[in-house]
């Protein structure tokens, strides 16, 4: 059974900004980026336990074509996956762990 997905509003605005950056670099690249993110989010919803817990009950799914990690939590009692953040992998990992996500 597929889990419900909830994406935090800040993630949506961060994704829009990243997609615009990729489109400025090369026309159409932003759409490819968003498709990969969407595919990964759907994979997470279908199989949320495939990724190990990395910190504070948060799991990370890394994209293959773009240097981003999708930080999420799985709430089995609610049958829900919460997408909390999507960070570029060049960012300091301590920022992930110390953030309020």
C-alpha positions as CSV (number, residue, x, y, z in Angstrom):
1,X,0.0,0.0,0.0
2,X,1.4,3.4,-1.0
3,X,2.0,5.8,1.8
4,X,0.6,9.4,1.9
5,X,3.2,12.1,1.1
6,X,3.5,15.4,2.8
7,X,6.0,18.0,1.5
8,X,6.9,20.9,3.8
9,X,6.3,24.3,2.2
10,X,9.9,25.4,2.4
11,X,10.9,22.3,0.4
12,X,8.5,23.4,-2.4
13,X,10.1,26.9,-2.6
14,X,13.6,25.5,-2.4
15,X,12.8,23.1,-5.3
16,X,11.4,25.9,-7.4
17,X,14.5,28.0,-6.8
18,X,16.8,25.0,-7.7
19,X,14.8,24.3,-10.8
20,X,15.1,27.9,-11.9
21,X,18.8,27.8,-11.4
22,X,19.1,24.6,-13.5
23,X,16.9,26.2,-16.2
24,X,19.2,29.2,-16.3
25,X,22.2,26.9,-16.7
26,X,20.5,25.0,-19.5
27,X,17.0,25.2,-20.9
28,X,14.9,22.2,-19.8
29,X,17.3,21.0,-17.2
30,X,15.1,22.3,-14.4
31,X,12.3,20.1,-15.6
32,X,14.6,17.1,-15.7
33,X,15.7,17.9,-12.1
34,X,12.1,18.1,-10.9
35,X,11.2,14.8,-12.6
36,X,14.1,13.1,-10.8
37,X,13.0,14.6,-7.4
38,X,9.4,13.5,-8.1
39,X,10.5,10.0,-9.0
40,X,12.5,9.7,-5.9
41,X,9.7,11.0,-3.7
42,X,7.3,8.4,-5.3
43,X,9.9,5.6,-4.6
44,X,10.2,6.8,-1.0
45,X,6.4,6.7,-0.6
46,X,6.3,3.1,-2.1
47,X,9.2,1.8,0.0
48,X,10.1,4.2,2.9
49,X,12.3,1.8,4.8
50,X,14.7,1.2,1.9
51,X,17.0,4.0,3.2
52,X,18.7,3.9,6.6
53,X,18.1,6.3,9.4
54,X,20.9,8.9,9.2
55,X,20.1,11.2,12.1
56,X,17.2,11.9,14.5
57,X,14.9,9.4,12.9
58,X,15.5,11.1,9.5
59,X,16.3,9.0,6.4
60,X,18.0,10.4,3.3
61,X,17.5,9.3,-0.3
62,X,20.2,10.5,-2.7
63,X,19.4,11.4,-6.3
64,X,21.5,9.8,-9.0
65,X,21.6,12.5,-11.7
66,X,21.7,15.6,-9.4
67,X,23.7,16.2,-6.2
68,X,20.7,16.3,-3.8
69,X,19.6,14.3,-0.8
70,X,15.9,14.1,0.1
71,X,15.5,14.1,3.9
72,X,12.4,12.4,5.1
73,X,10.7,10.7,8.0
74,X,8.4,7.7,7.9
75,X,5.4,7.6,10.2
76,X,4.1,4.0,9.9
77,X,1.2,4.5,12.3
78,X,-0.1,7.3,10.0
79,X,1.0,5.5,6.8
80,X,2.7,8.8,5.9
81,X,6.1,10.0,4.6
82,X,7.1,13.6,5.4
83,X,9.5,15.2,3.0
84,X,11.3,17.6,5.4
85,X,14.2,19.0,3.3
86,X,16.0,18.6,0.0
87,X,19.6,19.7,0.4
88,X,22.5,20.0,-2.1
89,X,25.1,17.5,-1.1
90,X,27.9,20.1,-1.1
91,X,26.2,21.7,2.0
92,X,27.7,21.1,5.3
93,X,26.1,17.9,6.8
94,X,26.0,19.6,10.3
95,X,23.5,22.1,8.9
96,X,21.1,19.1,8.2
97,X,21.5,17.7,11.6
98,X,21.3,21.1,13.4
99,X,18.3,22.4,11.5
100,X,14.8,22.3,12.8
101,X,13.6,19.7,10.3
